[in-house]
Amino acid sequence: MLKRKRDDDTENEIMHVNGRHHAMGINDRPSAVVEVAVGVSVLVFGKHAAVVRYMTNSAEPPLVGVEFLRPVGNCDGMWNSKRFFQCKLNRGMFVRKDQVEPFSTRDAAACTLQAMWRRRKQTLAFKTLVLTQTWNTLDNHQEQLNLKRAEQTKSACDALSILAKELVLSKPPLPRTLSELPTTYDGPELHWPLTLPNVLSMMEHFKLGHVMHATYVMEVLAQATPLFKASPTLQHVDVGPTDRLTIIGDLHGQLQDLYCILLTNGLPSGTNKYLFNGDFVDRGHFGAEVVLVLLCFKLLYPNGVFLNRGNHESRNQNSWMGFEEEILRKYNTTPTTATTNQAVTVLAGFQDMFDTLPLCALVLNRIFIVHGGLFSARHVTLDQLNHVDRFREPPLHSKLDQDRLFEEMLWSDPRTIHGQQASVRGAGVEFGEDVTNEFCSVNKVALVIRSHECVPEGYAVLHGGRLITLFSASKYCGTQMNKGAFCSLKADCRPEIQQFIAPPLHTYSRVKPMFPQYNSVGGDLHLAHEVVNEADMSADTTMHASLEEDSLRMIAERICEHKSDLFRYFTQHEHAARNGRVSRVVWADALKAELKLDLPFLLYQSKLVDVEADNTINYSKFLSRYRIENPAMDSTGWQANMIATICKKLYRAMGAGSIQHAFQIFDTDASGSIEYDEFAHTLKQLDTGLSDKQVSSRYITPLKCLE
């Protein structure tokens, strides 16, 4: 809605009706001016409907006492302890006469539409906030699970590594070679020494979905790795009087965001410098392409492009979060090819390069830049950080001081707390404003810039303005509704933050080429902005549905993992009638307690479980709804075989006695009924061959085993 004009223009061309200007039309007729008087309906501040209850012309300026139709006032008709009119509490207000205007049905309709739009907008904003927080909580929990899985498999991996070394001594290693460049290859090519037109041609291929041949990939990695090896762990970045430095947060394989930034902010150069602050890969589909573009610009401008390592530049994360799968998919050769381990060669090349990346940077000796955050130790100095041995896989949960600094630079998060606390991610720490202030004071820096967290606006200013979070992957994972952001600064060290929403990658195909003149902006910038605006107009409801669907999928995975724990909780908190039902509140409490997730489960209840007619939840139906199946085969057959096998073992363990004898064995307290705990305890005592976890499974019930 346009703001209402307040002038008294009464020229013939324009007439002023109820505070709005309208062009004089053939059907418009000047009407009598409605005066504001006691009893007249008015609009206050151009939006609140009210009735005039009192007027005075003696005051300067003239005052009007109004009674609002809704409780948006600040009095009940009293002013300076004197009553001037009667109205309900919080529905009265005294305003200047020029702040009211006559009310009409047209104004009422406009106000109704505005109110509906505001409610709709606030509802969408709230839903976005809830869905985003839910997704981030689940995502952090997923990272924690991945770290636990890595720890569980570490001993096996170490044993395999020892075995591999022994095999190398006895047998020649498998050849790590690359397939030959096919004559039909039409993908991006590189020529040395590298030139800007060559790099831009490669980017044009990438936007069309072309995969670079492994030969060129390994050439880039071989050229870039020594550059990083020669760099210090703490990079020192200078910004000259004519320079500009732009800091980029997480990209996570989202090539469209990298292209959007370069179109908006210009290509890297010796004066248009960039610092990419980690997490280039995983989750997105174009991790390899993102890294290759960054490395090529690093080779072109060694003193104009800088990279910090993120927690996803590691073998641990790559194996669980997508980059390893991406490389195996893109670079696997056919079984008939002699070089069947080409993908392993390429993956090893990327990960060896990751091991050489610096961990942090200092800009103009005033701004500290790191991917994750600060530390559990007190009084950490920049010199200590510079001496961290970084040429290795990032350590986790080590007690060595250097290892902890390494881990926390990649994993820590700022919070509104005092001091430090354990991180919900399972690595690094969460630190408060006092930690940030102490670090800045000890090292004489003014600002900390970090990434590592998806924030709705693309950036967040924390800890009294001493810390900024930057996240540059807009619409993260294709399900989030966040903006991306990057931060630019010049020699005066004053940061300027720009937000953006990148269009889908396929839309760049219409922009040919992206940088036709090989300059910082080029003629395509205008078209790029049009594409960004097109992306902004995407339906919120579609994004909400996608984000909610992804969150529900992750919740379902946790339910499958903790079914036995949930079953135990439900049996301990079910209704007194013990009819296999629990209240909605108990159901939500069970999910919070057993899944270890602080989420608004009642908000998702209708999507996760059906409610009975008496508003209770049948927990057996709920748990049976979630199971792991192979859609390519029928699951009923192997389940029946499993139950039959367990029953045979039980009969043998009981000495092949009668069903009555079996009942007596399980009914340990002779109560006439078998409780879940009794059944589980007895199973553990019998030689059934079942593990404790199998015994706890809700599928092993007395009814099924003794029927």
C-alpha positions as CSV (number, residue, x, y, z in Angstrom):
1,M,0.0,0.0,0.0
2,L,1.2,3.5,-0.8
3,K,1.5,5.9,2.1
4,R,-1.3,8.4,2.3
5,K,-0.3,12.0,1.5
6,R,-1.1,14.7,4.1
7,D,-1.2,17.8,2.0
8,D,-4.2,19.9,1.3
9,D,-3.8,20.1,-2.5
10,T,-7.2,21.1,-3.9
11,E,-6.2,21.8,-7.5
12,N,-8.7,20.9,-10.2
13,E,-6.5,18.1,-11.6
14,I,-6.4,16.2,-8.2
15,M,-8.9,15.9,-5.5
16,H,-8.2,14.8,-1.9
17,V,-10.7,12.2,-0.6
18,N,-10.3,10.6,2.8
19,G,-6.6,11.3,2.8
20,R,-5.8,9.8,-0.7
21,H,-5.1,11.4,-4.0
22,H,-7.0,10.3,-7.1
23,A,-6.7,11.5,-10.6
24,M,-9.9,13.2,-11.7
25,G,-11.8,10.8,-13.9
26,I,-15.0,11.1,-16.0
27,N,-17.1,9.4,-13.2
28,D,-15.4,11.3,-10.3
29,R,-17.6,14.0,-8.7
30,P,-16.4,16.3,-6.0
31,S,-18.2,15.4,-2.8
32,A,-18.7,17.4,0.3
33,V,-15.7,17.4,2.7
34,V,-16.5,15.4,5.8
35,E,-15.4,17.3,8.9
36,V,-13.8,15.5,11.8
37,A,-16.3,15.9,14.7
38,V,-17.5,14.0,17.8
39,G,-19.2,10.8,16.8
40,V,-17.5,10.6,13.4
41,S,-15.6,7.4,12.4
42,V,-12.0,8.2,11.6
43,L,-8.7,6.5,10.8
44,V,-5.9,7.3,13.2
45,F,-2.3,7.3,11.9
46,G,-3.8,6.1,8.6
47,K,-4.5,2.6,9.8
48,H,-6.4,2.3,13.1
49,A,-10.2,2.6,12.9
50,A,-11.7,4.7,15.8
51,V,-14.6,7.0,16.8
52,V,-14.1,10.6,17.9
53,R,-15.2,11.0,21.5
54,Y,-13.8,14.4,22.4
55,M,-12.3,17.4,20.6
56,T,-10.7,20.6,21.8
57,N,-9.5,23.6,19.8
58,S,-8.0,25.4,22.8
59,A,-4.9,23.3,22.9
60,E,-2.0,23.9,20.6
61,P,-1.9,21.9,18.5
62,P,-5.6,20.9,18.6
63,L,-6.2,17.5,20.3
64,V,-8.7,14.8,19.5
65,G,-9.8,12.1,21.9
66,V,-10.6,8.8,20.1
67,E,-11.9,5.4,21.0
68,F,-10.3,2.6,19.0
69,L,-12.3,-0.4,17.8
70,R,-9.5,-2.7,19.1
71,P,-7.3,-2.4,22.2
72,V,-4.5,-0.4,20.7
73,G,-4.8,2.7,22.8
74,N,-3.0,3.9,25.9
75,C,-5.7,5.1,28.2
76,D,-9.5,5.0,28.9
77,G,-10.4,8.6,28.3
78,M,-8.3,10.2,31.0
79,W,-5.6,12.7,30.5
80,N,-3.6,14.5,33.3
81,S,-5.8,12.7,35.9
82,K,-8.9,14.2,34.4
83,R,-11.6,12.3,32.5
84,F,-12.7,13.7,29.2
85,F,-14.7,10.8,27.8
86,Q,-15.7,7.2,28.6
87,C,-14.3,4.1,26.8
88,K,-12.9,0.7,27.5
89,L,-9.4,0.2,28.9
90,N,-6.6,0.6,26.4
91,R,-9.0,1.8,23.7
92,G,-8.6,5.5,24.2
93,M,-5.9,7.9,23.0
94,F,-5.4,11.6,22.6
95,V,-3.8,12.5,19.2
96,R,-3.2,15.6,17.2
97,K,-6.0,16.6,14.8
98,D,-3.8,16.3,11.8
99,Q,-3.2,12.6,12.7
100,V,-6.9,11.6,12.1
101,E,-8.9,11.6,8.9
102,P,-12.5,10.7,8.0
103,F,-13.2,7.0,7.6
104,S,-15.0,5.3,4.7
105,T,-15.9,1.8,3.6
106,R,-13.1,2.0,1.1
107,D,-10.7,2.8,3.9
108,A,-12.1,-0.1,5.9
109,A,-11.6,-2.5,3.0
110,A,-8.0,-1.3,2.6
111,C,-7.3,-1.7,6.3
112,T,-8.7,-5.2,6.3
113,L,-6.5,-6.2,3.3
114,Q,-3.5,-4.7,5.0
115,A,-4.2,-6.5,8.2
116,M,-4.7,-9.8,6.4
117,W,-1.5,-9.3,4.6
118,R,0.4,-8.4,7.8
119,R,-1.0,-11.5,9.5
120,R,-0.1,-13.7,6.5
121,K,3.4,-12.2,6.4
122,Q,4.0,-12.7,10.1
123,T,2.7,-16.3,9.9
124,L,5.1,-17.1,7.0
125,A,7.9,-15.4,8.9
126,F,7.2,-17.5,12.0
127,K,6.8,-20.7,10.0
128,T,10.1,-20.0,8.3
129,L,11.8,-19.4,11.6
130,V,10.5,-22.6,13.1
131,L,11.3,-24.7,10.1
132,T,14.8,-23.2,9.8
133,Q,15.6,-23.8,13.5
134,T,14.2,-27.4,13.2
135,W,16.3,-28.1,10.2
136,N,19.5,-26.6,11.7
137,T,19.0,-28.6,14.9
138,L,18.6,-31.8,12.9
139,D,21.6,-30.9,10.7
140,N,23.8,-30.3,13.8
141,H,22.6,-33.6,15.2
142,Q,23.5,-35.3,12.0
143,E,27.0,-34.0,12.2
144,Q,27.2,-35.3,15.7
145,L,26.1,-38.7,14.5
146,N,28.6,-38.7,11.7
147,L,31.4,-37.9,14.2
148,K,30.3,-40.8,16.4
149,R,30.2,-43.1,13.4
150,A,33.7,-42.1,12.4
151,E,34.9,-42.8,16.0
152,Q,33.2,-46.2,15.9
153,T,34.9,-47.2,12.7
154,K,38.2,-45.6,13.5
155,S,39.7,-48.7,15.0
156,A,38.7,-50.7,12.0
157,C,40.1,-48.1,9.6
158,D,43.4,-48.1,11.6
159,A,43.6,-51.9,11.4
160,L,42.9,-51.7,7.6
161,S,45.6,-49.1,7.2
162,I,48.2,-51.3,9.0
163,L,47.1,-54.2,6.8
164,A,47.4,-52.1,3.7
165,K,50.9,-51.1,4.6
166,E,51.8,-54.8,5.1
167,L,50.3,-55.6,1.7
168,V,52.3,-52.8,0.1
169,L,55.5,-54.4,1.4
170,S,54.5,-57.8,0.0
171,K,52.7,-56.8,-3.1
172,P,53.0,-53.9,-5.5
173,P,50.3,-51.2,-4.9
174,L,47.3,-50.9,-7.2
175,P,48.1,-48.5,-10.0
176,R,46.7,-45.0,-9.5
177,T,46.4,-43.9,-13.1
178,L,44.0,-41.9,-15.1
179,S,41.9,-42.7,-18.2
180,E,43.1,-41.2,-21.5
181,L,41.4,-38.2,-22.8
182,P,38.7,-39.5,-25.3
183,T,38.7,-38.1,-28.8
184,T,35.0,-37.2,-28.3
185,Y,35.7,-35.1,-25.2
186,D,34.0,-31.8,-25.3
187,G,34.4,-30.6,-21.7
188,P,36.6,-27.9,-20.3
189,E,40.3,-27.9,-21.2
190,L,43.2,-26.2,-19.5
191,H,46.4,-24.9,-21.0
192,W,49.5,-24.0,-19.1
193,P,50.4,-21.3,-18.2
194,L,46.9,-20.6,-17.2
195,T,45.1,-17.5,-18.5
196,L,41.9,-15.7,-17.5
197,P,40.1,-16.5,-20.8
198,N,40.9,-20.2,-20.2
199,V,39.5,-20.1,-16.7
200,L,36.3,-18.3,-17.8
201,S,35.9,-20.8,-20.6
202,M,36.0,-23.6,-17.9
203,M,33.4,-21.7,-15.9
204,E,31.1,-21.6,-19.0
205,H,31.4,-25.4,-19.3
206,F,30.6,-25.9,-15.6
207,K,27.4,-23.9,-15.8
208,L,26.3,-26.2,-18.6
209,G,26.9,-29.3,-16.4
210,H,30.1,-30.5,-18.1
211,V,32.5,-32.4,-16.0
212,M,36.2,-31.7,-16.3
213,H,38.4,-34.7,-17.3
214,A,40.4,-36.2,-14.5
215,T,43.7,-35.4,-16.2
216,Y,43.0,-31.7,-16.0
217,V,41.7,-32.0,-12.4
218,M,44.9,-33.6,-11.3
219,E,47.0,-31.0,-13.1
220,V,45.2,-28.2,-11.2
221,L,45.6,-30.0,-7.9
222,A,49.3,-30.6,-8.6
223,Q,49.8,-26.9,-9.4
224,A,47.8,-25.5,-6.4
225,T,49.0,-27.9,-3.6
226,P,52.6,-26.5,-3.5
227,L,51.2,-22.9,-3.2
228,F,49.2,-23.8,-0.1
229,K,52.1,-25.9,1.3
230,A,54.3,-22.8,1.2
231,S,51.7,-20.6,3.0
232,P,51.7,-20.1,6.7
233,T,49.0,-21.6,8.9
234,L,47.9,-18.0,9.7
235,Q,47.8,-16.1,6.5
236,H,48.6,-12.3,6.5
237,V,46.4,-10.4,4.1
238,D,47.2,-6.8,3.1
239,V,44.6,-4.5,1.5
240,G,46.2,-1.6,-0.4
241,P,44.7,1.9,-0.8
242,T,43.2,0.9,-4.1
243,D,42.4,-2.7,-3.1
244,R,39.2,-4.4,-2.0
245,L,39.0,-7.7,-0.1
246,T,35.8,-9.7,-0.1
247,I,35.3,-12.5,2.5
248,I,33.1,-15.4,1.3
249,G,31.4,-17.9,3.7
250,D,30.3,-21.5,3.2
251,L,29.6,-22.5,-0.4
252,H,29.0,-26.2,0.1
253,G,29.2,-27.1,-3.6
254,Q,26.6,-24.6,-4.6
255,L,28.1,-23.3,-7.8
256,Q,25.3,-21.0,-8.5
257,D,26.2,-18.9,-5.4
258,L,29.8,-18.6,-6.4
259,Y,28.8,-17.4,-9.9
260,C,26.2,-15.0,-8.4
261,I,28.9,-13.5,-6.2
262,L,31.5,-13.1,-9.0
263,L,28.9,-11.5,-11.3
264,T,27.8,-9.1,-8.5
265,N,31.2,-8.3,-7.0
266,G,33.6,-8.8,-9.9
267,L,36.2,-11.4,-10.8
268,P,39.2,-11.9,-8.6
269,S,42.3,-9.9,-9.5
270,G,45.4,-8.4,-7.9
271,T,43.3,-5.5,-6.5
272,N,39.9,-7.2,-6.2
273,K,40.9,-9.8,-3.6
274,Y,38.9,-12.7,-2.2
275,L,39.2,-14.8,0.9
276,F,37.1,-18.0,0.8
277,N,36.5,-19.1,4.4
278,G,36.1,-22.9,4.1
279,D,33.4,-25.5,3.5
280,F,33.7,-25.5,-0.3
281,V,32.3,-29.0,-0.6
282,D,29.7,-31.5,0.7
283,R,25.9,-31.3,0.5
284,G,25.9,-29.5,-2.9
285,H,26.3,-31.3,-6.2
286,F,29.2,-29.2,-7.6
287,G,31.8,-29.4,-4.9
288,A,34.5,-30.4,-7.4
289,E,33.6,-27.5,-9.7
290,V,33.6,-24.9,-6.9
291,V,37.1,-26.0,-5.7
292,L,38.5,-26.0,-9.2
293,V,37.3,-22.5,-9.9
294,L,38.8,-21.3,-6.6
295,L,42.1,-23.1,-7.3
296,C,42.4,-21.7,-10.8
297,F,41.9,-18.1,-9.6
298,K,44.4,-18.8,-6.9
299,L,46.9,-19.9,-9.6
300,L,46.1,-16.8,-11.6
301,Y,46.4,-14.4,-8.6
302,P,48.4,-16.0,-5.8
303,N,48.4,-12.8,-3.8
304,G,44.7,-12.0,-4.7
305,V,42.9,-15.2,-3.7
306,F,43.2,-16.8,-0.2
307,L,41.5,-20.0,1.1
308,N,40.9,-21.1,4.7
309,R,40.2,-24.7,5.5
310,G,36.7,-25.6,6.8
311,N,35.6,-28.6,8.8
312,H,34.2,-30.2,5.6
313,E,37.6,-30.2,3.9
314,S,38.3,-33.5,5.6
315,R,38.0,-37.2,4.8
316,N,35.7,-37.8,7.8
317,Q,33.1,-35.4,6.6
318,N,33.5,-36.1,2.9
319,S,32.7,-39.8,3.5
320,W,29.4,-39.0,5.1
321,M,28.2,-35.7,3.6
322,G,28.4,-36.1,-0.1
323,F,31.8,-35.0,-1.6
324,E,33.2,-38.6,-1.7
325,E,30.1,-39.8,-3.4
326,E,30.2,-36.9,-5.9
327,I,33.8,-37.7,-6.9
328,L,33.1,-41.4,-7.2
329,R,30.0,-40.7,-9.4
330,K,31.8,-38.2,-11.7
331,Y,35.1,-40.0,-12.1
332,N,34.3,-43.7,-11.9
333,T,35.4,-45.4,-15.1
334,T,33.7,-48.5,-16.6
335,P,34.7,-52.0,-15.3
336,T,36.4,-52.8,-18.7
337,T,38.8,-49.9,-18.3
338,A,42.2,-50.7,-16.9
339,T,42.1,-47.6,-14.7
340,T,39.1,-48.6,-12.6
341,N,40.4,-46.7,-9.5
342,Q,40.5,-43.3,-11.3
343,A,37.9,-41.9,-8.9
344,V,40.0,-42.9,-5.9
345,T,43.0,-41.1,-7.4
346,V,41.0,-37.9,-7.9
347,L,39.5,-38.1,-4.5
348,A,42.9,-38.6,-2.9
349,G,44.2,-35.6,-4.9
350,F,41.5,-33.3,-3.5
351,Q,41.9,-34.6,0.1
352,D,45.7,-34.3,0.0
353,M,45.3,-30.7,-1.2
354,F,42.8,-30.1,1.7
355,D,45.6,-31.2,4.1
356,T,47.7,-28.2,3.0
357,L,45.1,-25.5,3.3
358,P,45.8,-22.7,5.9
359,L,43.5,-22.6,8.9
360,C,43.0,-18.8,9.5
361,A,43.9,-15.3,8.3
362,L,44.7,-11.9,9.7
363,V,43.7,-8.9,7.6
364,L,45.7,-5.7,8.1
365,N,46.6,-7.0,11.6
366,R,43.1,-6.0,12.7
367,I,40.6,-8.6,11.5
368,F,40.9,-12.3,12.4
369,I,39.2,-14.7,10.0
370,V,38.6,-18.4,10.7
371,H,36.0,-20.9,9.6
372,G,34.7,-22.1,12.9
373,G,35.4,-20.1,16.0
374,L,37.4,-19.6,19.1
375,F,38.8,-21.7,21.8
376,S,38.3,-23.6,25.1
377,A,41.8,-22.5,26.3
378,R,42.3,-19.0,27.7
379,H,44.7,-16.4,26.3
380,V,45.3,-18.1,22.9
381,T,47.7,-16.1,20.8
382,L,48.0,-15.8,17.1
383,D,51.6,-17.1,17.3
384,Q,50.2,-20.3,18.9
385,L,47.8,-20.7,16.0
386,N,50.5,-20.1,13.4
387,H,52.5,-23.0,14.9
388,V,49.7,-25.6,14.7
389,D,50.7,-28.6,12.6
390,R,48.0,-28.5,9.9
391,F,49.3,-30.9,7.3
392,R,47.0,-33.8,8.3
393,E,43.4,-34.9,8.7
394,P,41.8,-32.6,11.3
395,P,41.9,-34.2,14.8
396,L,38.9,-34.8,16.9
397,H,38.5,-35.1,20.7
398,S,42.2,-35.1,21.3
399,K,43.6,-33.9,24.6
400,L,46.7,-32.4,23.0
401,D,46.7,-28.6,23.0
402,Q,47.6,-28.2,19.4
403,D,45.0,-30.7,18.3
404,R,42.3,-28.9,20.3
405,L,43.2,-25.6,18.7
406,F,43.1,-27.2,15.3
407,E,39.7,-28.8,16.0
408,E,38.1,-25.6,17.5
409,M,39.3,-23.4,14.6
410,L,37.2,-25.6,12.3
411,W,34.2,-26.5,14.6
412,S,33.4,-24.0,17.3
413,D,30.3,-21.7,17.3
414,P,29.5,-18.4,19.1
415,R,26.6,-18.3,21.5
416,T,24.9,-15.9,23.9
417,I,26.6,-17.5,27.0
418,H,29.4,-16.7,29.4
419,G,32.5,-18.7,28.9
420,Q,32.5,-22.0,27.0
421,Q,30.4,-25.1,26.9
422,A,30.3,-28.4,24.9
423,S,29.1,-28.1,21.4
424,V,25.9,-29.8,20.2
425,R,27.8,-30.7,17.0
426,G,30.0,-33.1,19.0
427,A,33.2,-31.2,18.1
428,G,34.6,-27.8,19.0
429,V,33.1,-25.7,21.7
430,E,30.4,-23.0,22.0
431,F,31.8,-19.8,23.3
432,G,30.4,-16.5,24.7
433,E,31.1,-12.8,24.3
434,D,33.7,-12.8,27.1
435,V,35.8,-15.3,25.1
436,T,35.6,-13.1,22.0
437,N,36.5,-10.0,23.9
438,E,39.4,-11.7,25.6
439,F,40.8,-13.1,22.3
440,C,40.5,-9.6,20.6
441,S,42.2,-7.9,23.6
442,V,45.1,-10.5,23.8
443,N,45.8,-10.3,20.1
444,K,44.9,-6.6,19.5
445,V,42.4,-7.3,16.8
446,A,39.1,-5.4,16.4
447,L,36.9,-8.0,14.8
448,V,36.4,-11.8,14.3
449,I,34.8,-13.0,11.1
450,R,33.8,-16.7,10.8
451,S,31.4,-18.9,8.9
452,H,30.3,-22.5,9.7
453,E,26.6,-21.7,10.4
454,C,23.6,-21.2,8.2
455,V,21.9,-18.0,9.3
456,P,18.6,-16.7,7.8
457,E,19.9,-13.4,6.6
458,G,23.2,-14.7,5.4
459,Y,25.1,-12.9,8.1
460,A,24.8,-12.3,11.9
461,V,26.5,-9.7,14.1
462,L,27.2,-11.1,17.5
463,H,29.1,-10.4,20.8
464,G,28.6,-6.6,20.8
465,G,29.7,-6.2,17.2
466,R,33.1,-7.9,17.7
467,L,32.1,-11.1,15.7
468,I,30.4,-11.6,12.4
469,T,29.1,-14.9,11.0
470,L,29.0,-15.1,7.2
471,F,27.2,-17.8,5.2
472,S,27.3,-17.6,1.4
473,A,25.2,-20.6,0.3
474,S,21.7,-19.2,-0.3
475,K,18.7,-21.5,-0.2
476,Y,21.0,-23.9,1.5
477,C,20.7,-27.5,0.3
478,G,17.8,-26.5,-1.9
479,T,15.4,-26.7,1.1
480,Q,16.4,-23.7,3.3
481,M,15.0,-20.2,2.7
482,N,18.1,-18.3,3.9
483,K,19.9,-15.5,2.0
484,G,23.6,-15.6,1.2
485,A,26.0,-12.8,2.2
486,F,29.5,-11.7,1.7
487,C,31.6,-9.0,3.3
488,S,33.8,-6.5,1.6
489,L,36.3,-4.1,3.1
490,K,39.0,-1.7,2.0
491,A,42.1,-0.3,3.6
492,D,40.0,1.5,6.3
493,C,38.9,-1.9,7.6
494,R,35.2,-0.9,7.5
495,P,33.2,-4.0,6.6
496,E,30.3,-3.7,4.2
497,I,27.9,-6.7,3.9
498,Q,25.8,-7.5,0.8
499,Q,23.0,-10.1,0.8
500,F,21.8,-12.1,-2.2
501,I,19.7,-15.0,-3.4
502,A,21.4,-16.9,-6.2
503,P,19.2,-18.1,-9.1
504,P,19.3,-21.8,-10.1
505,L,22.3,-22.7,-12.1
506,H,20.4,-23.5,-15.2
507,T,19.3,-19.9,-15.5
508,Y,22.9,-18.9,-16.2
509,S,22.8,-20.8,-19.4
510,R,20.8,-17.9,-20.9
511,V,23.6,-15.5,-20.1
512,K,26.3,-16.1,-22.8
513,P,29.0,-15.6,-21.9
514,M,28.9,-14.4,-18.2
515,F,32.0,-12.2,-18.6
516,P,32.3,-11.3,-22.3
517,Q,34.9,-8.6,-21.8
518,Y,36.9,-10.4,-19.1
519,N,36.5,-7.4,-16.8
520,S,35.1,-7.2,-13.2
521,V,31.5,-6.7,-14.1
522,G,30.7,-7.1,-17.8
523,G,27.5,-6.5,-19.7
524,D,25.7,-9.5,-18.1
525,L,25.5,-8.0,-14.6
526,H,22.1,-6.4,-15.4
527,L,20.7,-9.7,-16.6
528,A,22.1,-11.4,-13.6
529,H,20.2,-9.1,-11.4
530,E,17.0,-9.8,-13.3
531,V,17.6,-13.5,-12.6
532,V,18.1,-12.9,-9.0
533,N,14.8,-11.0,-8.8
534,E,13.2,-13.9,-10.6
535,A,14.5,-16.2,-7.9
536,D,13.2,-13.8,-5.2
537,M,9.7,-14.3,-6.5
538,S,9.7,-18.0,-6.0
539,A,6.7,-19.3,-4.0
540,D,7.3,-19.3,-0.2
541,T,4.8,-22.1,0.2
542,T,6.9,-24.4,-2.1
543,M,10.0,-23.7,-0.1
544,H,8.2,-24.3,3.2
545,A,6.9,-27.6,1.9
546,S,10.4,-28.7,0.8
547,L,12.0,-27.6,4.0
548,E,9.4,-29.3,6.1
549,E,9.6,-32.5,4.1
550,D,13.4,-32.7,4.6
551,S,13.0,-32.1,8.3
552,L,10.3,-34.8,8.6
553,R,12.6,-37.2,6.8
554,M,15.4,-36.6,9.3
555,I,13.0,-37.0,12.2
556,A,11.7,-40.3,10.8
557,E,15.3,-41.5,10.5
558,R,15.9,-40.8,14.2
559,I,12.6,-42.5,15.2
560,C,13.7,-45.7,13.3
561,E,17.0,-45.5,15.2
562,H,15.4,-45.2,18.6
563,K,12.3,-47.4,18.3
564,S,13.1,-49.6,21.3
565,D,13.9,-46.6,23.5
566,L,10.6,-45.0,22.5
567,F,8.7,-48.2,23.2
568,R,10.2,-48.4,26.6
569,Y,9.3,-44.8,27.4
570,F,5.7,-45.3,26.2
571,T,5.1,-48.4,28.3
572,Q,6.3,-46.5,31.3
573,H,4.1,-43.5,30.7
574,E,1.0,-45.0,29.1
575,H,-2.6,-44.5,30.4
576,A,-3.6,-46.1,33.6
577,A,-5.8,-48.5,31.6
578,R,-2.6,-49.7,29.9
579,N,-4.4,-49.8,26.6
580,G,-1.3,-49.0,24.5
581,R,-2.1,-45.3,24.3
582,V,-0.4,-42.1,25.5
583,S,-1.4,-38.5,25.4
584,R,-0.1,-36.1,22.8
585,V,2.1,-34.4,25.4
586,V,3.6,-37.7,26.5
587,W,4.3,-38.5,22.9
588,A,6.1,-35.3,22.3
589,D,8.0,-35.6,25.6
590,A,9.1,-39.1,24.5
591,L,10.5,-37.9,21.3
592,K,12.4,-35.1,23.0
593,A,13.8,-37.3,25.7
594,E,14.8,-40.3,23.6
595,L,15.8,-38.6,20.3
596,K,17.7,-36.0,22.3
597,L,16.2,-33.3,20.1
598,D,14.7,-30.1,21.4
599,L,12.1,-29.6,18.7
600,P,8.4,-28.5,18.6
601,F,7.2,-32.0,17.9
602,L,3.5,-31.1,18.6
603,L,3.8,-28.7,15.7
604,Y,4.6,-31.7,13.4
605,Q,2.3,-34.2,15.2
606,S,-0.3,-34.3,12.3
607,K,2.5,-35.2,9.9
608,L,4.2,-37.8,12.1
609,V,1.3,-39.7,13.7
610,D,-2.4,-40.2,13.6
611,V,-4.5,-39.3,16.6
612,E,-7.3,-41.6,17.9
613,A,-10.9,-40.4,18.4
614,D,-10.2,-39.7,22.1
615,N,-7.2,-37.5,21.2
616,T,-4.7,-40.0,22.3
617,I,-1.9,-41.8,20.3
618,N,-1.7,-45.5,19.9
619,Y,2.1,-45.9,20.2
620,S,2.2,-49.4,18.6
621,K,0.7,-48.0,15.4
622,F,3.0,-45.0,15.6
623,L,6.1,-47.1,15.9
624,S,5.1,-49.7,13.3
625,R,4.6,-46.8,10.8
626,Y,8.4,-46.2,10.8
627,R,10.7,-49.0,9.6
628,I,13.6,-49.5,7.3
629,E,12.7,-51.4,4.2
630,N,14.3,-52.3,0.9
631,P,11.7,-51.2,-1.7
632,A,13.2,-53.7,-4.2
633,M,12.1,-56.7,-2.1
634,D,9.3,-57.9,0.0
635,S,10.1,-57.5,3.7
636,T,7.5,-59.8,5.1
637,G,9.3,-63.0,4.2
638,W,12.5,-62.4,6.0
639,Q,10.7,-61.0,9.1
640,A,8.6,-64.2,9.4
641,N,11.7,-66.3,9.0
642,M,13.5,-64.2,11.7
643,I,10.5,-64.6,14.1
644,A,10.4,-68.4,13.5
645,T,14.1,-68.8,14.1
646,I,13.9,-66.8,17.4
647,C,10.9,-68.9,18.5
648,K,12.8,-72.1,17.9
649,K,15.7,-70.8,20.0
650,L,13.3,-69.8,22.8
651,Y,11.7,-73.3,22.9
652,R,15.1,-74.9,23.0
653,A,16.3,-72.5,25.7
654,M,13.2,-73.4,27.8
655,G,13.8,-77.1,27.4
656,A,11.0,-77.5,24.9
657,G,8.4,-77.2,27.6
658,S,4.7,-76.3,27.3
659,I,3.3,-72.9,26.7
660,Q,2.2,-72.8,30.3
661,H,5.7,-73.5,31.5
662,A,7.1,-70.8,29.2
663,F,4.6,-68.3,30.6
664,Q,5.7,-69.1,34.1
665,I,9.4,-68.6,33.2
666,F,8.6,-65.1,31.8
667,D,6.2,-64.1,34.6
668,T,8.9,-63.7,37.2
669,D,6.8,-61.9,39.8
670,A,3.9,-64.4,39.4
671,S,1.5,-61.5,38.7
672,G,-0.4,-63.3,36.0
673,S,0.8,-61.0,33.3
674,I,4.2,-60.5,31.5
675,E,5.5,-57.0,31.7
676,Y,7.9,-55.7,29.0
677,D,10.8,-55.5,31.5
678,E,10.2,-59.1,32.6
679,F,10.1,-60.3,29.1
680,A,13.3,-58.5,28.1
681,H,15.1,-59.6,31.3
682,T,14.2,-63.2,30.8
683,L,15.3,-63.2,27.2
684,K,18.7,-61.9,28.2
685,Q,19.0,-64.8,30.7
686,L,18.1,-67.5,28.1
687,D,20.7,-68.7,25.6
688,T,18.8,-67.4,22.5
689,G,21.8,-65.9,20.7
690,L,20.2,-62.5,20.7
691,S,22.2,-59.3,21.5
692,D,21.0,-56.8,24.1
693,K,19.8,-54.5,21.3
694,Q,18.0,-57.2,19.6
695,V,16.3,-58.2,22.8
696,S,15.2,-54.5,23.3
697,S,13.7,-54.4,19.8
698,R,9.9,-53.8,20.0
699,Y,9.4,-56.5,17.3
700,I,10.3,-59.2,19.8
701,T,7.0,-59.4,21.8
702,P,5.7,-62.2,24.0
703,L,2.7,-62.6,21.7
704,K,4.8,-63.2,18.6
705,C,7.3,-65.5,20.2
706,L,4.8,-67.6,22.1
707,E,1.8,-67.6,19.8
